[in-house]
Amino acid sequence: MTVEKILLQLLEELKELEVNPQINLDDDPNTVIFADLQLDSLDILSLAMQLEDAFNIEIDINDLPRDESLRALSEHLLKLSD
């Protein structure tokens, strides 16, 4: 598993959710901040469950780095898979 694979899956899952319309998910993942997506708690839970299933990992949603970029979030998820 790579950061790029996780990032692609993360972006795919986010496109299914109602994110802040001012955020373009096609922008550089180093600049899109997770918290700026303005996901509600149910969306975050749904996203975590989808990613857990996709990568066979366990995610504590309280430990998600919300003030990080999408790439940094993907790196965090990669560490969970080790």
C-alpha positions in Angstrom: 0.0 0.0 0.0 1.3 3.5 -0.8 0.3 7.0 0.2 -0.8 7.6 -3.4 -3.2 4.7 -3.4 -4.6 5.8 -0.1 -4.9 9.4 -1.3 -6.8 8.3 -4.4 -9.2 6.2 -2.4 -9.7 9.1 0.1 -10.5 11.5 -2.7 -12.9 9.0 -4.3 -14.7 8.6 -1.0 -14.8 12.3 -0.4 -16.4 12.9 -3.7 -19.4 10.9 -2.5 -19.9 13.2 0.5 -21.2 16.7 0.7 -18.0 18.7 1.3 -17.6 22.5 1.5 -18.5 23.7 -2.0 -15.7 26.2 -1.9 -13.2 23.4 -1.8 -12.1 21.8 -5.1 -11.0 18.2 -4.4 -9.0 18.3 -7.6 -6.6 20.9 -6.1 -3.2 19.9 -4.8 -3.7 17.4 -1.9 -0.9 19.2 -0.1 -3.0 22.3 0.2 -6.5 21.0 0.8 -7.0 20.8 4.6 -9.2 18.1 6.0 -11.0 20.4 8.4 -11.8 22.9 5.6 -14.0 20.3 4.0 -16.5 20.9 6.8 -17.7 17.3 7.1 -20.2 16.6 9.8 -19.6 13.9 12.3 -21.7 11.3 10.4 -19.7 12.0 7.2 -16.5 11.6 9.1 -17.7 8.3 10.5 -18.9 7.1 7.1 -15.6 8.1 5.6 -13.6 6.3 8.3 -15.7 3.1 7.8 -15.2 3.1 4.0 -11.4 3.6 4.4 -11.3 0.8 7.1 -13.0 -1.6 4.7 -10.8 -0.5 1.7 -7.5 -0.9 3.5 -8.3 -3.3 6.3 -7.3 -0.9 9.0 -8.9 0.4 12.2 -9.4 4.2 12.4 -10.1 6.1 15.6 -11.9 9.1 14.3 -10.8 11.1 17.3 -7.2 10.7 16.2 -7.7 11.8 12.6 -5.5 14.9 12.0 -8.2 17.3 11.0 -5.8 20.3 10.7 -3.6 18.5 8.2 -3.6 18.3 4.4 -5.2 15.4 2.6 -1.8 14.1 1.8 -0.8 14.2 5.5 -4.0 12.4 6.4 -3.1 9.7 3.8 0.3 9.4 5.4 -1.4 9.0 8.8 -3.6 6.2 7.4 -0.6 4.5 5.8 1.1 4.3 9.3 -2.1 2.6 10.6 -1.6 -0.1 8.1 1.9 -1.0 9.2 
